[in-house]
Amino acid sequence: MLTIKQITDNTAAVVRGLEKKHFDNAKETIEQVLALNNKRKSTQAQLDTNLAEVNTLSKSIGRLMKEGKGTEAEAAKARVGELKETNKGLQAEMEQAAHDLQALLYTIPNVPYEEVPEGNGAEDNVVVKMGGMETPLPQNALPHWELARKYDIIDFDLGVKITGAGFPVYKGKGARLQRALINFFLDEAREAGYTEIMPPTVVNAASGYGTGQLPDKEGQMYHCEQDDLYLIPTAEVPVTNLYRDVILEEKQLPIKNCAYTECFRREAGSYGKDVRGLNRLHEFSKVELVRIDTPQHSRQSHQEMLEHVESLLVKLELPYRILRLCGGDISFTAAICYDFEVYSEAQKRWLEVSSVSNFDTYQANRLKCRYRTADKKTELCHTLNGSALALPRIVAALLENNQTPEGIRIPKVLVPYCGFDMIECSVG
């Protein structure tokens, strides 16, 4: 959530940033924020003035009575009564303005950094680096959903039977490959200094609001209505909320956490070839990185996270590219975001496997996540997160790009985790 100070001190810059994100009626919305804030402040000022007068009059009543000035004392009592009645209305008006202001701020996205490129959508994202393209790719490769059937490692039909589309069943070496990737990603994160967290996979509404999934992505989250709980779309939500309403000491930062969880997304409206197989699921496994940092160090943290994710793709021997997202494609909460994509030889397309974002103070302001500086001032933290990595499309790319006449080759780095170096055909 944008801070009032950010909006009042840099109104024109905030409007330009929101327009870069293609936020509708940016200027009018910010003007409405300023009007509500002015109303809240002016009402508060009048209320404070009235309360001071009530306090002064209340103290004078006893003195006037002692001095035998009954008429003046009664007039003071009457005035106190009038002011108290007026203050009830002012209090209600101030609370309503504050409520309306908070509700409006929740609907406004974060302002992107200057280096975020202009653009309307994915076609305008900027490729900043490519790697692993020297990896020999198989000719006439089969897509992973055909390989899954051929090698009997993922059963999409069983998932439909048990739950519905988008909930595959991993079997045999397919399940072992999933577990190997999870352990590999977690081990790499721990070696990079991240503390592993095992959080709940359902959260309350306050947690959803804290990281910005609510109200923006409410329709994409599975909601347990009876308990008013939400299935998490990413471990970012519970892990970042560990620091909701917390004041940290500057020496504790940066905080580096990682977590493996199942993730749940409704993906309403998704259809077509881009959702076949593992391309887009309703339930999937992911290892997430979360950092809490100071404003002065957060850009370095972001760079370190980008280097970490890239190292995973290099070790997995996958062709990849890194994109800086444009204003029209960046998420609601991010100030800057880089996507990592791996190449699918069989599908002849790039598959997103990670987004690494810096949210500046946007989430921290919602969360009231702060730190105490060396000179005892309290400031908002910066929050960052990134996938390291999401498994479905990594598995898809591994299967498709490593198929051979003998079977599917396992990258060397995963062999100790899998306990095998090849997935052989098990059905005709």
ZALUM-217403 format. One record per residue (C-alpha): residue number from 0; chain; z, x, y. Coordinates in steps of 0.25 Angstrom, whole numbers, always signed. Each point is the difference from the previous one (the first is absolute). Last residue first. Layout:
% ZALUM-217403
R  num  cadena      z      x      y
R  NUM       A      Z      X      Y
...
END
This chain:
% ZALUM-217403
R  num  cadena      z      x      y
R  427       A   -100    +19   -199
R  426       A    +15     +1     +3
R  425       A    +10    +11     +1
R  424       A     -8    +10     +9
R  423       A     +7    +12     +4
R  422       A     +9     +2    +12
R  421       A     +1    +15     +1
R  420       A    +11    +11     +5
R  419       A    +12     -6     -7
R  418       A    +15     +1     +3
R  417       A     -2     -9    +12
R  416       A    +10     +8     +9
R  415       A     -4    +14     -5
R  414       A    -15     -4     +1
R  413       A     +1     -6    +14
R  412       A     -3    +14     +8
R  411       A    -11     +3     -9
R  410       A     -8    -13     +3
R  409       A     -2     -9    -12
R  408       A    -14     -1     -6
R  407       A     -5    -13     -4
R  406       A     -7     +0    -13
R  405       A     -9     +9     -8
R  404       A    -13     -4     +7
R  403       A     +7     +2    +13
R  402       A     +8     -9    +10
R  401       A     +7     +8    +11
R  400       A     -5     -7    +12
R  399       A     +1    -14     -5
R  398       A    +14     +1     -6
R  397       A     +6     +8    +11
R  396       A     -6     -9    +11
R  395       A     +5    -13     -6
R  394       A    +14     +7     -3
R  393       A     +1     +4    +15
R  392       A     -5    -14     +4
R  391       A    +12     -6     -8
R  390       A    +10    +10     +3
R  389       A     +4     +0    +15
R  388       A     +4    +14     +4
R  387       A     +7     +7     +7
R  386       A     -1    -12     +9
R  385       A     +4     +2    +14
R  384       A    +11     -2    +10
R  383       A     +5     +3    +14
R  382       A    +12     -4     +9
R  381       A     +3     +5    +14
R  380       A    +15     -1     +4
R  379       A     +5     -8    +12
R  378       A     +9     +8     +9
R  377       A    +15     +0     +2
R  376       A     +5    +11    +10
R  375       A    +12     +9     -5
R  374       A     -6    +13     +6
R  373       A     -4     +5    -14
R  372       A     -7    -13     -2
R  371       A     +5    -12     -7
R  370       A    -10     -7     -9
R  369       A     -5    -14     -1
R  368       A     -6    -11     -9
R  367       A     +2    -13     +7
R  366       A     -9     -5    -11
R  365       A    -10     -7     +9
R  364       A     +0    +12    +10
R  363       A     -1     +9    -12
R  362       A    -12     -7     -5
R  361       A     -8     +2    +13
R  360       A     +7    +14     +4
R  359       A    -13     +8     -4
R  358       A     -6     -7    -12
R  357       A     -6    +13     -6
R  356       A     -9     -4    -12
R  355       A     -5     +6    -13
R  354       A     -9    -10     -8
R  353       A     -3     +4    -14
R  352       A    -10     -4    -12
R  351       A    -12     -6     +7
R  350       A    -12     +0     -9
R  349       A    -13     +6     +4
R  348       A    -13     -6     -6
R  347       A    -11     +4    -11
R  346       A     +7    -10    -10
R  345       A     -1    +10    -11
R  344       A     +2    +13     +8
R  343       A    +12     -6     +7
R  342       A     +4     +9    +12
R  341       A    +15     +1     +4
R  340       A     +4     -5    +14
R  339       A    +12     +5     +9
R  338       A     +3     -9    +12
R  337       A     +5     +6    +13
R  336       A     +9     -9     +9
R  335       A     +4     +1    +15
R  334       A    +10     -9     +8
R  333       A     +2     -9    -12
R  332       A     +6    -14     -1
R  331       A    -12     -9     +0
R  330       A     -8     +9     -9
R  329       A    -12     +8     +5
R  328       A    -14     -6     -2
R  327       A     -4     -4    +14
R  326       A     +6    +12     +7
R  325       A     -7    +10     -9
R  324       A     +6     +6    -12
R  323       A     +0    +15     -2
R  322       A     -7     +3    -14
R  321       A     +3    +10    -11
R  320       A    -10     +2    -11
R  319       A     +2     +2    -15
R  318       A     -7     +6    -12
R  317       A    +11     +0    -11
R  316       A     +6    +13     -7
R  315       A    +14     -7     -2
R  314       A     +5    +13     +7
R  313       A     -9     -2    +12
R  312       A     +4    -15     +1
R  311       A    +15     +4     +0
R  310       A     -2    +11    +10
R  309       A     -7    -10     +9
R  308       A    +13     -9     +0
R  307       A     +9    +12     +3
R  306       A     -9     +4    +12
R  305       A     +0    -14     +6
R  304       A    +15     +0     -1
R  303       A     +1    +13     +7
R  302       A     -9     -4    +11
R  301       A     +9    -13     +2
R  300       A    +13     +8     +0
R  299       A     -7     +9    +11
R  298       A     -3    -12     +8
R  297       A    +14     -5     -2
R  296       A     +7    +12     +5
R  295       A     +3     -3    +15
R  294       A     +1    -15     -2
R  293       A    +11     +3    -10
R  292       A     -1     -4    -15
R  291       A     +1    -10    -11
R  290       A     -9     +3    -11
R  289       A     -5     -9    -12
R  288       A     -9     +4    -11
R  287       A     -5    -10    -10
R  286       A     -3     +1    -15
R  285       A     -8    -12     -5
R  284       A     -1    -10    -11
R  283       A     -8    -12     +0
R  282       A     +1    -15     +0
R  281       A    -10    -10     +7
R  280       A    -12    +10     -3
R  279       A    -12     +5     +8
R  278       A     -9    +10     -6
R  277       A     +6     +1    -13
R  276       A    -10     -9     -7
R  275       A     -9     -7     +9
R  274       A     +5     -3    +14
R  273       A    -12     +7     +8
R  272       A    -10     -8     -9
R  271       A     +4    -13     +7
R  270       A    +12     -7     +4
R  269       A    +13     +2     +9
R  268       A     +4    -13     +8
R  267       A    +15     +2     -2
R  266       A     +4    +14     -4
R  265       A    +13     -5     -6
R  264       A     +6    +14     +1
R  263       A    +11     +5     -9
R  262       A     +5    +15     -2
R  261       A     +7     +6    -12
R  260       A     +8    +11     +5
R  259       A     +1    +15     +1
R  258       A     +8     +6    +12
R  257       A     +0    +12     +9
R  256       A     +9     +3    +11
R  255       A     +0    +11    +11
R  254       A    +10     -1    +12
R  253       A     -5     +9    +11
R  252       A    +11     +0     +6
R  251       A    +14     +1     -4
R  250       A     +3    +10    +12
R  249       A     -4    -12     +9
R  248       A    +12     -8     -5
R  247       A     -4    -14     -5
R  246       A     +4    -13     +6
R  245       A     -3    -11    -10
R  244       A     -4    -15     +3
R  243       A    -11     +1    -11
R  242       A     +0    +14     -6
R  241       A     -1     -5    -15
R  240       A    -11     -9     +6
R  239       A    -10    +11     -1
R  238       A     +2     +1    -15
R  237       A     +0    -15     -2
R  236       A    -14     -2     +7
R  235       A     -7    +13     -2
R  234       A     +1     -3    -15
R  233       A    -12     -8     +1
R  232       A     -5    -15     +0
R  231       A    +15     -4     -4
R  230       A     +3    -13     -6
R  229       A     +6     -9    +10
R  228       A    +13     -7     +0
R  227       A     +4    -14     +6
R  226       A     +8     -3    -12
R  225       A     -7    -13     -3
R  224       A    -13     +4     +6
R  223       A     -2    +13     -8
R  222       A    -12     +4     +9
R  221       A    -11     +9     -5
R  220       A     -6     +7    +12
R  219       A    -14     -1     +5
R  218       A     +2    -12     +8
R  217       A    +12     +6     +8
R  216       A     -8    +12     +4
R  215       A     +2     -1    +15
R  214       A    +14     -7     +1
R  213       A     +5     +8     -7
R  212       A     -6    +13     -6
R  211       A     +5     +7    +12
R  210       A    +10    +10     -5
R  209       A    +13     -7     +4
R  208       A     -6    -14     -1
R  207       A     -2     +1    -15
R  206       A    +14     +6     -1
R  205       A     +6    -12     +8
R  204       A     -8     -9     -9
R  203       A     +8     +5    -13
R  202       A     -6    +10    -10
R  201       A     -4     +0    -14
R  200       A     -5    +13     -7
R  199       A    +14     +6     +1
R  198       A     +1    +15     +3
R  197       A     -1    +12     -9
R  196       A     +1    +12    +10
R  195       A     -5    +14     -2
R  194       A     +4    +10    +11
R  193       A    -13     +7     +5
R  192       A     +0    +15     +1
R  191       A    -14     +4     -4
R  190       A     +5     +3    -14
R  189       A     +5    -14     +0
R  188       A    -13     -6     +4
R  187       A     -8     +8    -11
R  186       A    +10     -5    -10
R  185       A     -2    -14     +4
R  184       A    -15     +1     +0
R  183       A     +0     +6    -14
R  182       A    +10    -10     -5
R  181       A     -8    -12     +5
R  180       A    -13     +6     -5
R  179       A     +5     +3    -14
R  178       A     +6    -14     -1
R  177       A    -14     -6     +3
R  176       A     -7    +10    -10
R  175       A    +10     -5    -10
R  174       A     -3    -14     +2
R  173       A    -15     +3     -1
R  172       A     +3     +9    -12
R  171       A     +5    -13     -8
R  170       A     -2    -12     +8
R  169       A     +0     -4    +15
R  168       A     +0    -16     +2
R  167       A     -7     -4    +13
R  166       A     +6    -10    +10
R  165       A    -11     -3    +10
R  164       A     -5    -13     -6
R  163       A    +11     -8     -6
R  162       A    +14     +1     -7
R  161       A     +0     +2    -15
R  160       A    -14     -5     -3
R  159       A     -6     +7    +12
R  158       A     +7    +13     -3
R  157       A     -5     -1    -15
R  156       A    -14     -1     +6
R  155       A     +2    +12     +8
R  154       A     +3     +9    -11
R  153       A     +2    +15     +3
R  152       A     -1    +12    -10
R  151       A     -9     -6    -11
R  150       A    -10    +12     +1
R  149       A    -12     -8     +2
R  148       A     +7    -11     +7
R  147       A     +6     +9    +11
R  146       A    -13     +7     +1
R  145       A     -7    -13     +3
R  144       A    +10     -3    +11
R  143       A     -1    +15     +5
R  142       A    -14     -1     +3
R  141       A    -10     +7     -9
R  140       A     -6    +13     +5
R  139       A    -15     +2     +0
R  138       A     +2    +14     +3
R  137       A    +13     +7     -1
R  136       A     +6     +6    +13
R  135       A     +1    +15     +1
R  134       A    +12     +3    +10
R  133       A     -7     +7    +12
R  132       A     +4    -12     +8
R  131       A    +14     +4     -1
R  130       A     +3     -2    +15
R  129       A     -5     -7    +13
R  128       A     +7     +0    +14
R  127       A     +0     -7    +13
R  126       A     -8    -13     -4
R  125       A     +1     -9    +12
R  124       A     +2    -15     -2
R  123       A    -10     -9     +7
R  122       A     -6     -6    -13
R  121       A    +14     -4     -3
R  120       A     +1    -10    +11
R  119       A     -2     -2    +15
R  118       A     +1    +14     +6
R  117       A     +6     +9    +11
R  116       A     +6    +12     -6
R  115       A    +15     +3     -1
R  114       A     +2    +13     +7
R  113       A     +7     -8    +12
R  112       A    +11     -5     -9
R  111       A     +0    -15     -4
R  110       A     +9    -10     +6
R  109       A     +8     -8    -10
R  108       A     -3    -14     -3
R  107       A     +5    -13     +8
R  106       A     +5    -12     -8
R  105       A    +14     +5     -1
R  104       A     +1     +2    +15
R  103       A     -3    -15     +2
R  102       A    +12     -4     -9
R  101       A     +9    +10     +7
R  100       A     -5     -6    +14
R   99       A     +2    -14     -4
R   98       A    +14     +3     -5
R   97       A     +4     +7    +12
R   96       A     -6    -11     +9
R   95       A     +8    -10     -8
R   94       A    +13     +8     +1
R   93       A     -2     +1    +15
R   92       A     -2    -15     +1
R   91       A    +12     -4     -8
R   90       A     +9     +9     +7
R   89       A     -6     -5    +14
R   88       A     +3    -14     -5
R   87       A    +14     +3     -4
R   86       A     +2     +8    +13
R   85       A     -3    -12     +8
R   84       A    +12     -8     -6
R   83       A     +9    +12     +1
R   82       A     -5     +1    +15
R   81       A     +3    -14     +3
R   80       A    +14     +0     -7
R   79       A     +4    +13     +8
R   78       A     -5     -7    +13
R   77       A     +9    -11     -3
R   76       A    +12     +9     -3
R   75       A     -3     +7    +13
R   74       A     +0    -13     +8
R   73       A    +13     -4     -7
R   72       A     +6    +14     +5
R   71       A     -5     -2    +14
R   70       A     +7    -14     +0
R   69       A    +13     +5     -6
R   68       A     +2    +11    +10
R   67       A    +15     +1     -2
R   66       A     +0    +16     +0
R   65       A     +4     -1    -15
R   64       A    -12     -9     -3
R   63       A    -10     +9     +8
R   62       A     +5    +12     -9
R   61       A     -2     -8    -13
R   60       A    -14     -4     +4
R   59       A     -4    +14     +5
R   58       A     -1     +6    -14
R   57       A     -9    -11     -5
R   56       A     -9     +1    +12
R   55       A     -2    +15     -2
R   54       A     -4     -2    -15
R   53       A     -9    -12     +3
R   52       A     -7     +8    +11
R   51       A     -2    +12    -10
R   50       A     -5    -10    -10
R   49       A    -10     -6    +10
R   48       A     -5    +14     +3
R   47       A     -2     +3    -14
R   46       A     -7    -13     -3
R   45       A     -9     +2    +11
R   44       A     -4    +15     -5
R   43       A     -1     -5    -14
R   42       A    -10    -11     +5
R   41       A     -8    +10     +8
R   40       A     +0    +10    -12
R   39       A     -5    -11    -10
R   38       A    -10     -5    +10
R   37       A     -5    +14     +2
R   36       A     -1     +2    -15
R   35       A     -8    -13     -2
R   34       A     -9     +4    +11
R   33       A     -3    +14     -5
R   32       A     -2     -5    -14
R   31       A    -10    -11     +5
R   30       A     -7    +11     +8
R   29       A     -1     +8    -13
R   28       A     -6    -12     -7
R   27       A    -10     -3    +11
R   26       A     -5    +15     +0
R   25       A     -1     +1    -15
R   24       A     -8    -14     -1
R   23       A     -4     +4    -15
R   22       A     +4    +13     -6
R   21       A    -12     +8     -2
R   20       A     +8    +12     -4
R   19       A     -7     +8    +12
R   18       A     +4    -13     +8
R   17       A    +14     +3     -3
R   16       A     -1    +14     +4
R   15       A     -6     -4    +14
R   14       A    +11    -10     +2
R   13       A    +11    +10     -3
R   12       A     -6    +10     +9
R   11       A     -1    -10    +11
R   10       A    +15     -4     -2
R    9       A     +5    +14     -1
R    8       A    +15     -1     +6
R    7       A     +1    -15     -2
R    6       A     -5     +0    -14
R    5       A     +6    +12     -5
R    4       A    +13     -4     +6
R    3       A     +0    -13     -7
R    2       A     -2     +7    -13
R    1       A    -12     -3     -9
R    0       A     +4     -5    -14
END
